[in-house]
Structure formats: structure tokens, C-alpha cells
Amino acid sequence: MSDSAESANKESFNPAKFIREVRQETNKVSWPSRRETMISSAVVLVLVLIAAIFFLVVDTVLASLVQMILGFGG
């Protein structure tokens, strides 16, 4: 084990210090605005809808081809 890992294991856990460090790190985060969040969500929903329609069409076409080739259905 390295020296830094050994020294980290020897130190006791300090919850107050941990919370201070977490707050410092969250202050560094660039949080998106409400508008950016709404636009991103709308883009994701539209792309999911497009993908769903695409896979529905592909599945329908492939199912029809398999039925024709194998002679299933009527």
C-alpha cells in the first residue's frame, strides 16, 4: 500500500469536514438555468419520440418481411 493510502487510513473520519468539502465542491459546479433544463428536456423527449417511431417502423417492416418469407399469417 502507498504512503498516502496508509496515512488516509490512519486518519479518522470527520463528518463536519466532509460536509464542508462537499459544499465547497458543489459551489464550483456550473448549474444549468431553468430555461436550459427545460430546453434540454424537450430535446431529449423529441429524440426519444423520433427513435421510438423509427424502431416501430423498422420492427413492422421486418415482421412483414419475415411473415412473407416464412408464409405465416394471412
PyMOL Python script that loads the backbone (N, CA, C, O; Angstrom):
from pymol import cmd

cmd.read_pdbstr("""\
ATOM      1  N   MET A   1       0.841  -1.169   0.000  1.00  0.00           N
ATOM      2  CA  MET A   1       0.000   0.000   0.000  1.00  0.00           C
ATOM      3  C   MET A   1       0.892   1.239   0.000  1.00  0.00           C
ATOM      4  O   MET A   1       1.947   1.222   0.634  1.00  0.00           O
ATOM      5  N   SER A   2       0.510   2.301  -0.680  1.00  0.00           N
ATOM      6  CA  SER A   2       1.327   3.502  -0.757  1.00  0.00           C
ATOM      7  C   SER A   2       1.246   4.287   0.543  1.00  0.00           C
ATOM      8  O   SER A   2       0.357   4.069   1.366  1.00  0.00           O
ATOM      9  N   ASP A   3       2.193   5.207   0.710  1.00  0.00           N
ATOM     10  CA  ASP A   3       2.230   6.011   1.935  1.00  0.00           C
ATOM     11  C   ASP A   3       0.984   6.880   2.086  1.00  0.00           C
ATOM     12  O   ASP A   3       0.458   7.017   3.191  1.00  0.00           O
ATOM     13  N   SER A   4       0.504   7.470   0.985  1.00  0.00           N
ATOM     14  CA  SER A   4      -0.666   8.337   1.077  1.00  0.00           C
ATOM     15  C   SER A   4      -1.916   7.530   1.435  1.00  0.00           C
ATOM     16  O   SER A   4      -2.774   8.011   2.176  1.00  0.00           O
ATOM     17  N   ALA A   5      -2.019   6.320   0.918  1.00  0.00           N
ATOM     18  CA  ALA A   5      -3.167   5.476   1.244  1.00  0.00           C
ATOM     19  C   ALA A   5      -3.108   5.062   2.706  1.00  0.00           C
ATOM     20  O   ALA A   5      -4.137   5.011   3.381  1.00  0.00           O
ATOM     21  N   GLU A   6      -1.910   4.767   3.199  1.00  0.00           N
ATOM     22  CA  GLU A   6      -1.770   4.390   4.605  1.00  0.00           C
ATOM     23  C   GLU A   6      -2.116   5.546   5.521  1.00  0.00           C
ATOM     24  O   GLU A   6      -2.774   5.352   6.543  1.00  0.00           O
ATOM     25  N   SER A   7      -1.678   6.754   5.167  1.00  0.00           N
ATOM     26  CA  SER A   7      -1.978   7.906   6.017  1.00  0.00           C
ATOM     27  C   SER A   7      -3.465   8.235   5.975  1.00  0.00           C
ATOM     28  O   SER A   7      -4.027   8.680   6.977  1.00  0.00           O
ATOM     29  N   ALA A   8      -4.107   8.023   4.833  1.00  0.00           N
ATOM     30  CA  ALA A   8      -5.545   8.269   4.738  1.00  0.00           C
ATOM     31  C   ALA A   8      -6.311   7.282   5.604  1.00  0.00           C
ATOM     32  O   ALA A   8      -7.327   7.640   6.202  1.00  0.00           O
ATOM     33  N   ASN A   9      -5.834   6.042   5.678  1.00  0.00           N
ATOM     34  CA  ASN A   9      -6.495   5.040   6.512  1.00  0.00           C
ATOM     35  C   ASN A   9      -6.312   5.329   7.988  1.00  0.00           C
ATOM     36  O   ASN A   9      -7.177   4.993   8.798  1.00  0.00           O
ATOM     37  N   LYS A  10      -5.190   5.952   8.352  1.00  0.00           N
ATOM     38  CA  LYS A  10      -4.915   6.232   9.757  1.00  0.00           C
ATOM     39  C   LYS A  10      -5.742   7.408  10.281  1.00  0.00           C
ATOM     40  O   LYS A  10      -6.040   7.466  11.474  1.00  0.00           O
ATOM     41  N   GLU A  11      -6.115   8.344   9.405  1.00  0.00           N
ATOM     42  CA  GLU A  11      -6.908   9.488   9.830  1.00  0.00           C
ATOM     43  C   GLU A  11      -8.335   9.046  10.118  1.00  0.00           C
ATOM     44  O   GLU A  11      -8.891   8.189   9.431  1.00  0.00           O
ATOM     45  N   SER A  12      -8.923   9.661  11.167  1.00  0.00           N
ATOM     46  CA  SER A  12     -10.309   9.318  11.473  1.00  0.00           C
ATOM     47  C   SER A  12     -11.241  10.143  10.585  1.00  0.00           C
ATOM     48  O   SER A  12     -10.877  11.226  10.127  1.00  0.00           O
ATOM     49  N   PHE A  13     -12.425   9.631  10.352  1.00  0.00           N
ATOM     50  CA  PHE A  13     -13.402  10.290   9.508  1.00  0.00           C
ATOM     51  C   PHE A  13     -14.043  11.432  10.273  1.00  0.00           C
ATOM     52  O   PHE A  13     -14.530  11.238  11.387  1.00  0.00           O
ATOM     53  N   ASN A  14     -14.048  12.617   9.688  1.00  0.00           N
ATOM     54  CA  ASN A  14     -14.631  13.790  10.320  1.00  0.00           C
ATOM     55  C   ASN A  14     -15.834  14.240   9.487  1.00  0.00           C
ATOM     56  O   ASN A  14     -15.649  14.832   8.423  1.00  0.00           O
ATOM     57  N   PRO A  15     -17.062  13.973   9.946  1.00  0.00           N
ATOM     58  CA  PRO A  15     -18.257  14.316   9.166  1.00  0.00           C
ATOM     59  C   PRO A  15     -18.382  15.815   8.874  1.00  0.00           C
ATOM     60  O   PRO A  15     -18.809  16.189   7.781  1.00  0.00           O
ATOM     61  N   ALA A  16     -18.028  16.660   9.806  1.00  0.00           N
ATOM     62  CA  ALA A  16     -18.138  18.113   9.600  1.00  0.00           C
ATOM     63  C   ALA A  16     -17.196  18.556   8.482  1.00  0.00           C
ATOM     64  O   ALA A  16     -17.576  19.359   7.630  1.00  0.00           O
ATOM     65  N   LYS A  17     -15.970  18.035   8.483  1.00  0.00           N
ATOM     66  CA  LYS A  17     -15.004  18.364   7.435  1.00  0.00           C
ATOM     67  C   LYS A  17     -15.507  17.852   6.085  1.00  0.00           C
ATOM     68  O   LYS A  17     -15.379  18.533   5.067  1.00  0.00           O
ATOM     69  N   PHE A  18     -16.071  16.665   6.088  1.00  0.00           N
ATOM     70  CA  PHE A  18     -16.598  16.083   4.844  1.00  0.00           C
ATOM     71  C   PHE A  18     -17.699  16.976   4.271  1.00  0.00           C
ATOM     72  O   PHE A  18     -17.711  17.246   3.070  1.00  0.00           O
ATOM     73  N   ILE A  19     -18.619  17.433   5.112  1.00  0.00           N
ATOM     74  CA  ILE A  19     -19.724  18.274   4.645  1.00  0.00           C
ATOM     75  C   ILE A  19     -19.200  19.610   4.132  1.00  0.00           C
ATOM     76  O   ILE A  19     -19.688  20.118   3.122  1.00  0.00           O
ATOM     77  N   ARG A  20     -18.213  20.184   4.815  1.00  0.00           N
ATOM     78  CA  ARG A  20     -17.607  21.427   4.324  1.00  0.00           C
ATOM     79  C   ARG A  20     -17.003  21.236   2.942  1.00  0.00           C
ATOM     80  O   ARG A  20     -17.177  22.078   2.062  1.00  0.00           O
ATOM     81  N   GLU A  21     -16.290  20.126   2.749  1.00  0.00           N
ATOM     82  CA  GLU A  21     -15.661  19.858   1.457  1.00  0.00           C
ATOM     83  C   GLU A  21     -16.701  19.625   0.364  1.00  0.00           C
ATOM     84  O   GLU A  21     -16.511  20.057  -0.773  1.00  0.00           O
ATOM     85  N   VAL A  22     -17.796  18.947   0.698  1.00  0.00           N
ATOM     86  CA  VAL A  22     -18.867  18.721  -0.277  1.00  0.00           C
ATOM     87  C   VAL A  22     -19.475  20.055  -0.685  1.00  0.00           C
ATOM     88  O   VAL A  22     -19.714  20.285  -1.870  1.00  0.00           O
ATOM     89  N   ARG A  23     -19.729  20.938   0.276  1.00  0.00           N
ATOM     90  CA  ARG A  23     -20.290  22.255  -0.043  1.00  0.00           C
ATOM     91  C   ARG A  23     -19.346  23.058  -0.926  1.00  0.00           C
ATOM     92  O   ARG A  23     -19.790  23.730  -1.856  1.00  0.00           O
ATOM     93  N   GLN A  24     -18.037  22.993  -0.643  1.00  0.00           N
ATOM     94  CA  GLN A  24     -17.064  23.699  -1.472  1.00  0.00           C
ATOM     95  C   GLN A  24     -17.111  23.185  -2.914  1.00  0.00           C
ATOM     96  O   GLN A  24     -17.063  23.969  -3.862  1.00  0.00           O
ATOM     97  N   GLU A  25     -17.204  21.882  -3.067  1.00  0.00           N
ATOM     98  CA  GLU A  25     -17.237  21.301  -4.416  1.00  0.00           C
ATOM     99  C   GLU A  25     -18.530  21.646  -5.145  1.00  0.00           C
ATOM    100  O   GLU A  25     -18.502  21.931  -6.342  1.00  0.00           O
ATOM    101  N   THR A  26     -19.674  21.625  -4.438  1.00  0.00           N
ATOM    102  CA  THR A  26     -20.934  21.951  -5.110  1.00  0.00           C
ATOM    103  C   THR A  26     -20.990  23.416  -5.516  1.00  0.00           C
ATOM    104  O   THR A  26     -21.689  23.763  -6.469  1.00  0.00           O
ATOM    105  N   ASN A  27     -20.266  24.284  -4.812  1.00  0.00           N
ATOM    106  CA  ASN A  27     -20.203  25.692  -5.209  1.00  0.00           C
ATOM    107  C   ASN A  27     -19.421  25.866  -6.508  1.00  0.00           C
ATOM    108  O   ASN A  27     -19.609  26.862  -7.207  1.00  0.00           O
ATOM    109  N   LYS A  28     -18.558  24.930  -6.839  1.00  0.00           N
ATOM    110  CA  LYS A  28     -17.765  25.002  -8.062  1.00  0.00           C
ATOM    111  C   LYS A  28     -18.545  24.534  -9.293  1.00  0.00           C
ATOM    112  O   LYS A  28     -18.132  24.792 -10.424  1.00  0.00           O
ATOM    113  N   VAL A  29     -19.670  23.848  -9.075  1.00  0.00           N
ATOM    114  CA  VAL A  29     -20.439  23.277 -10.178  1.00  0.00           C
ATOM    115  C   VAL A  29     -21.171  24.390 -10.918  1.00  0.00           C
ATOM    116  O   VAL A  29     -21.725  25.301 -10.304  1.00  0.00           O
ATOM    117  N   SER A  30     -21.164  24.303 -12.238  1.00  0.00           N
ATOM    118  CA  SER A  30     -21.910  25.247 -13.064  1.00  0.00           C
ATOM    119  C   SER A  30     -23.299  24.653 -13.303  1.00  0.00           C
ATOM    120  O   SER A  30     -23.473  23.817 -14.190  1.00  0.00           O
ATOM    121  N   TRP A  31     -24.283  25.082 -12.515  1.00  0.00           N
ATOM    122  CA  TRP A  31     -25.623  24.525 -12.592  1.00  0.00           C
ATOM    123  C   TRP A  31     -26.367  25.147 -13.764  1.00  0.00           C
ATOM    124  O   TRP A  31     -26.245  26.350 -13.993  1.00  0.00           O
ATOM    125  N   PRO A  32     -27.139  24.354 -14.517  1.00  0.00           N
ATOM    126  CA  PRO A  32     -27.901  24.914 -15.638  1.00  0.00           C
ATOM    127  C   PRO A  32     -29.081  25.752 -15.132  1.00  0.00           C
ATOM    128  O   PRO A  32     -29.621  25.513 -14.051  1.00  0.00           O
ATOM    129  N   SER A  33     -29.459  26.734 -15.943  1.00  0.00           N
ATOM    130  CA  SER A  33     -30.619  27.551 -15.573  1.00  0.00           C
ATOM    131  C   SER A  33     -31.891  26.741 -15.806  1.00  0.00           C
ATOM    132  O   SER A  33     -31.858  25.666 -16.405  1.00  0.00           O
ATOM    133  N   ARG A  34     -33.000  27.270 -15.327  1.00  0.00           N
ATOM    134  CA  ARG A  34     -34.286  26.592 -15.511  1.00  0.00           C
ATOM    135  C   ARG A  34     -34.599  26.477 -17.001  1.00  0.00           C
ATOM    136  O   ARG A  34     -35.097  25.446 -17.455  1.00  0.00           O
ATOM    137  N   ARG A  35     -34.308  27.531 -17.761  1.00  0.00           N
ATOM    138  CA  ARG A  35     -34.571  27.539 -19.208  1.00  0.00           C
ATOM    139  C   ARG A  35     -33.734  26.464 -19.913  1.00  0.00           C
ATOM    140  O   ARG A  35     -34.245  25.724 -20.754  1.00  0.00           O
ATOM    141  N   GLU A  36     -32.448  26.386 -19.565  1.00  0.00           N
ATOM    142  CA  GLU A  36     -31.575  25.374 -20.176  1.00  0.00           C
ATOM    143  C   GLU A  36     -32.060  23.962 -19.852  1.00  0.00           C
ATOM    144  O   GLU A  36     -32.013  23.075 -20.704  1.00  0.00           O
ATOM    145  N   THR A  37     -32.520  23.761 -18.639  1.00  0.00           N
ATOM    146  CA  THR A  37     -33.027  22.449 -18.235  1.00  0.00           C
ATOM    147  C   THR A  37     -34.284  22.082 -19.022  1.00  0.00           C
ATOM    148  O   THR A  37     -34.438  20.941 -19.457  1.00  0.00           O
ATOM    149  N   MET A  38     -35.180  23.051 -19.202  1.00  0.00           N
ATOM    150  CA  MET A  38     -36.421  22.796 -19.949  1.00  0.00           C
ATOM    151  C   MET A  38     -36.112  22.500 -21.419  1.00  0.00           C
ATOM    152  O   MET A  38     -36.699  21.588 -22.001  1.00  0.00           O
ATOM    153  N   ILE A  39     -35.197  23.261 -22.020  1.00  0.00           N
ATOM    154  CA  ILE A  39     -34.845  23.037 -23.427  1.00  0.00           C
ATOM    155  C   ILE A  39     -34.196  21.668 -23.597  1.00  0.00           C
ATOM    156  O   ILE A  39     -34.532  20.933 -24.525  1.00  0.00           O
ATOM    157  N   SER A  40     -33.268  21.322 -22.706  1.00  0.00           N
ATOM    158  CA  SER A  40     -32.604  20.016 -22.786  1.00  0.00           C
ATOM    159  C   SER A  40     -33.600  18.878 -22.631  1.00  0.00           C
ATOM    160  O   SER A  40     -33.516  17.872 -23.335  1.00  0.00           O
ATOM    161  N   SER A  41     -34.541  19.038 -21.711  1.00  0.00           N
ATOM    162  CA  SER A  41     -35.556  18.006 -21.500  1.00  0.00           C
ATOM    163  C   SER A  41     -36.435  17.853 -22.736  1.00  0.00           C
ATOM    164  O   SER A  41     -36.770  16.735 -23.127  1.00  0.00           O
ATOM    165  N   ALA A  42     -36.808  18.969 -23.348  1.00  0.00           N
ATOM    166  CA  ALA A  42     -37.629  18.914 -24.552  1.00  0.00           C
ATOM    167  C   ALA A  42     -36.884  18.230 -25.691  1.00  0.00           C
ATOM    168  O   ALA A  42     -37.472  17.435 -26.424  1.00  0.00           O
ATOM    169  N   VAL A  43     -35.606  18.528 -25.846  1.00  0.00           N
ATOM    170  CA  VAL A  43     -34.801  17.896 -26.893  1.00  0.00           C
ATOM    171  C   VAL A  43     -34.733  16.388 -26.662  1.00  0.00           C
ATOM    172  O   VAL A  43     -34.874  15.610 -27.605  1.00  0.00           O
ATOM    173  N   VAL A  44     -34.520  15.977 -25.430  1.00  0.00           N
ATOM    174  CA  VAL A  44     -34.454  14.548 -25.113  1.00  0.00           C
ATOM    175  C   VAL A  44     -35.787  13.873 -25.438  1.00  0.00           C
ATOM    176  O   VAL A  44     -35.801  12.801 -26.042  1.00  0.00           O
ATOM    177  N   LEU A  45     -36.889  14.476 -25.050  1.00  0.00           N
ATOM    178  CA  LEU A  45     -38.202  13.885 -25.313  1.00  0.00           C
ATOM    179  C   LEU A  45     -38.471  13.767 -26.811  1.00  0.00           C
ATOM    180  O   LEU A  45     -38.994  12.750 -27.268  1.00  0.00           O
ATOM    181  N   VAL A  46     -38.121  14.793 -27.574  1.00  0.00           N
ATOM    182  CA  VAL A  46     -38.323  14.743 -29.026  1.00  0.00           C
ATOM    183  C   VAL A  46     -37.473  13.638 -29.638  1.00  0.00           C
ATOM    184  O   VAL A  46     -37.959  12.884 -30.481  1.00  0.00           O
ATOM    185  N   LEU A  47     -36.221  13.530 -29.231  1.00  0.00           N
ATOM    186  CA  LEU A  47     -35.342  12.492 -29.784  1.00  0.00           C
ATOM    187  C   LEU A  47     -35.821  11.089 -29.399  1.00  0.00           C
ATOM    188  O   LEU A  47     -35.721  10.161 -30.201  1.00  0.00           O
ATOM    189  N   VAL A  48     -36.333  10.931 -28.196  1.00  0.00           N
ATOM    190  CA  VAL A  48     -36.877   9.635 -27.784  1.00  0.00           C
ATOM    191  C   VAL A  48     -38.092   9.285 -28.636  1.00  0.00           C
ATOM    192  O   VAL A  48     -38.252   8.137 -29.052  1.00  0.00           O
ATOM    193  N   LEU A  49     -38.947  10.272 -28.896  1.00  0.00           N
ATOM    194  CA  LEU A  49     -40.120  10.054 -29.739  1.00  0.00           C
ATOM    195  C   LEU A  49     -39.702   9.659 -31.161  1.00  0.00           C
ATOM    196  O   LEU A  49     -40.277   8.740 -31.745  1.00  0.00           O
ATOM    197  N   ILE A  50     -38.710  10.346 -31.712  1.00  0.00           N
ATOM    198  CA  ILE A  50     -38.219  10.019 -33.057  1.00  0.00           C
ATOM    199  C   ILE A  50     -37.653   8.598 -33.084  1.00  0.00           C
ATOM    200  O   ILE A  50     -37.931   7.834 -34.009  1.00  0.00           O
ATOM    201  N   ALA A  51     -36.862   8.247 -32.071  1.00  0.00           N
ATOM    202  CA  ALA A  51     -36.284   6.898 -32.011  1.00  0.00           C
ATOM    203  C   ALA A  51     -37.382   5.844 -31.886  1.00  0.00           C
ATOM    204  O   ALA A  51     -37.304   4.792 -32.521  1.00  0.00           O
ATOM    205  N   ALA A  52     -38.399   6.116 -31.077  1.00  0.00           N
ATOM    206  CA  ALA A  52     -39.498   5.154 -30.900  1.00  0.00           C
ATOM    207  C   ALA A  52     -40.234   4.934 -32.217  1.00  0.00           C
ATOM    208  O   ALA A  52     -40.546   3.797 -32.574  1.00  0.00           O
ATOM    209  N   ILE A  53     -40.511   6.014 -32.936  1.00  0.00           N
ATOM    210  CA  ILE A  53     -41.194   5.883 -34.227  1.00  0.00           C
ATOM    211  C   ILE A  53     -40.324   5.116 -35.223  1.00  0.00           C
ATOM    212  O   ILE A  53     -40.817   4.254 -35.951  1.00  0.00           O
ATOM    213  N   PHE A  54     -39.037   5.432 -35.250  1.00  0.00           N
ATOM    214  CA  PHE A  54     -38.117   4.739 -36.150  1.00  0.00           C
ATOM    215  C   PHE A  54     -38.122   3.234 -35.880  1.00  0.00           C
ATOM    216  O   PHE A  54     -38.251   2.435 -36.808  1.00  0.00           O
ATOM    217  N   PHE A  55     -37.984   2.849 -34.611  1.00  0.00           N
ATOM    218  CA  PHE A  55     -37.932   1.423 -34.288  1.00  0.00           C
ATOM    219  C   PHE A  55     -39.277   0.736 -34.507  1.00  0.00           C
ATOM    220  O   PHE A  55     -39.312  -0.452 -34.826  1.00  0.00           O
ATOM    221  N   LEU A  56     -40.376   1.457 -34.344  1.00  0.00           N
ATOM    222  CA  LEU A  56     -41.689   0.909 -34.649  1.00  0.00           C
ATOM    223  C   LEU A  56     -41.785   0.586 -36.140  1.00  0.00           C
ATOM    224  O   LEU A  56     -42.255  -0.488 -36.516  1.00  0.00           O
ATOM    225  N   VAL A  57     -41.338   1.519 -36.991  1.00  0.00           N
ATOM    226  CA  VAL A  57     -41.375   1.302 -38.435  1.00  0.00           C
ATOM    227  C   VAL A  57     -40.467   0.143 -38.825  1.00  0.00           C
ATOM    228  O   VAL A  57     -40.877  -0.726 -39.594  1.00  0.00           O
ATOM    229  N   VAL A  58     -39.245   0.115 -38.309  1.00  0.00           N
ATOM    230  CA  VAL A  58     -38.306  -0.965 -38.642  1.00  0.00           C
ATOM    231  C   VAL A  58     -38.863  -2.309 -38.194  1.00  0.00           C
ATOM    232  O   VAL A  58     -38.791  -3.288 -38.936  1.00  0.00           O
ATOM    233  N   ASP A  59     -39.419  -2.364 -36.986  1.00  0.00           N
ATOM    234  CA  ASP A  59     -39.976  -3.612 -36.472  1.00  0.00           C
ATOM    235  C   ASP A  59     -41.145  -4.089 -37.334  1.00  0.00           C
ATOM    236  O   ASP A  59     -41.257  -5.278 -37.631  1.00  0.00           O
ATOM    237  N   THR A  60     -42.005  -3.167 -37.730  1.00  0.00           N
ATOM    238  CA  THR A  60     -43.155  -3.525 -38.559  1.00  0.00           C
ATOM    239  C   THR A  60     -42.709  -4.063 -39.920  1.00  0.00           C
ATOM    240  O   THR A  60     -43.237  -5.064 -40.404  1.00  0.00           O
ATOM    241  N   VAL A  61     -41.731  -3.387 -40.531  1.00  0.00           N
ATOM    242  CA  VAL A  61     -41.227  -3.824 -41.837  1.00  0.00           C
ATOM    243  C   VAL A  61     -40.575  -5.201 -41.722  1.00  0.00           C
ATOM    244  O   VAL A  61     -40.833  -6.084 -42.540  1.00  0.00           O
ATOM    245  N   LEU A  62     -39.737  -5.380 -40.713  1.00  0.00           N
ATOM    246  CA  LEU A  62     -39.069  -6.676 -40.548  1.00  0.00           C
ATOM    247  C   LEU A  62     -40.069  -7.785 -40.250  1.00  0.00           C
ATOM    248  O   LEU A  62     -39.924  -8.897 -40.758  1.00  0.00           O
ATOM    249  N   ALA A  63     -41.077  -7.503 -39.435  1.00  0.00           N
ATOM    250  CA  ALA A  63     -42.101  -8.508 -39.131  1.00  0.00           C
ATOM    251  C   ALA A  63     -42.850  -8.897 -40.403  1.00  0.00           C
ATOM    252  O   ALA A  63     -43.139 -10.074 -40.618  1.00  0.00           O
ATOM    253  N   SER A  64     -43.163  -7.921 -41.239  1.00  0.00           N
ATOM    254  CA  SER A  64     -43.847  -8.216 -42.506  1.00  0.00           C
ATOM    255  C   SER A  64     -42.975  -9.058 -43.425  1.00  0.00           C
ATOM    256  O   SER A  64     -43.458  -9.998 -44.057  1.00  0.00           O
ATOM    257  N   LEU A  65     -41.697  -8.723 -43.501  1.00  0.00           N
ATOM    258  CA  LEU A  65     -40.773  -9.495 -44.337  1.00  0.00           C
ATOM    259  C   LEU A  65     -40.654 -10.939 -43.853  1.00  0.00           C
ATOM    260  O   LEU A  65     -40.661 -11.867 -44.662  1.00  0.00           O
ATOM    261  N   VAL A  66     -40.547 -11.128 -42.571  1.00  0.00           N
ATOM    262  CA  VAL A  66     -40.427 -12.479 -42.020  1.00  0.00           C
ATOM    263  C   VAL A  66     -41.710 -13.263 -42.293  1.00  0.00           C
ATOM    264  O   VAL A  66     -41.646 -14.444 -42.634  1.00  0.00           O
ATOM    265  N   GLN A  67     -42.873 -12.625 -42.146  1.00  0.00           N
ATOM    266  CA  GLN A  67     -44.137 -13.305 -42.427  1.00  0.00           C
ATOM    267  C   GLN A  67     -44.226 -13.698 -43.897  1.00  0.00           C
ATOM    268  O   GLN A  67     -44.695 -14.791 -44.213  1.00  0.00           O
ATOM    269  N   MET A  68     -43.781 -12.822 -44.801  1.00  0.00           N
ATOM    270  CA  MET A  68     -43.813 -13.144 -46.228  1.00  0.00           C
ATOM    271  C   MET A  68     -42.864 -14.306 -46.546  1.00  0.00           C
ATOM    272  O   MET A  68     -43.226 -15.234 -47.270  1.00  0.00           O
ATOM    273  N   ILE A  69     -41.668 -14.244 -46.006  1.00  0.00           N
ATOM    274  CA  ILE A  69     -40.661 -15.266 -46.310  1.00  0.00           C
ATOM    275  C   ILE A  69     -41.078 -16.622 -45.760  1.00  0.00           C
ATOM    276  O   ILE A  69     -40.946 -17.638 -46.442  1.00  0.00           O
ATOM    277  N   LEU A  70     -41.576 -16.641 -44.544  1.00  0.00           N
ATOM    278  CA  LEU A  70     -41.931 -17.914 -43.920  1.00  0.00           C
ATOM    279  C   LEU A  70     -43.360 -18.358 -44.206  1.00  0.00           C
ATOM    280  O   LEU A  70     -43.731 -19.493 -43.906  1.00  0.00           O
ATOM    281  N   GLY A  71     -44.152 -17.479 -44.776  1.00  0.00           N
ATOM    282  CA  GLY A  71     -45.517 -17.829 -45.135  1.00  0.00           C
ATOM    283  C   GLY A  71     -46.464 -17.867 -43.961  1.00  0.00           C
ATOM    284  O   GLY A  71     -47.481 -18.558 -44.017  1.00  0.00           O
ATOM    285  N   PHE A  72     -46.161 -17.145 -42.895  1.00  0.00           N
ATOM    286  CA  PHE A  72     -47.063 -17.080 -41.736  1.00  0.00           C
ATOM    287  C   PHE A  72     -48.136 -16.054 -41.987  1.00  0.00           C
ATOM    288  O   PHE A  72     -47.995 -15.201 -42.862  1.00  0.00           O
ATOM    289  N   GLY A  73     -49.189 -16.129 -41.238  1.00  0.00           N
ATOM    290  CA  GLY A  73     -50.224 -15.114 -41.282  1.00  0.00           C
ATOM    291  C   GLY A  73     -51.017 -15.117 -42.581  1.00  0.00           C
ATOM    292  O   GLY A  73     -50.805 -15.947 -43.465  1.00  0.00           O
ATOM    293  N   GLY A  74     -51.908 -14.191 -42.664  1.00  0.00           N
ATOM    294  CA  GLY A  74     -52.738 -14.220 -43.854  1.00  0.00           C
ATOM    295  C   GLY A  74     -53.007 -12.930 -44.396  1.00  0.00           C
ATOM    296  O   GLY A  74     -53.700 -12.817 -45.407  1.00  0.00           O
TER     297      GLY A  74
END
""", "prot")
cmd.dss("prot")
cmd.show_as("cartoon", "prot")
cmd.util.cbc("prot")
cmd.orient("prot")
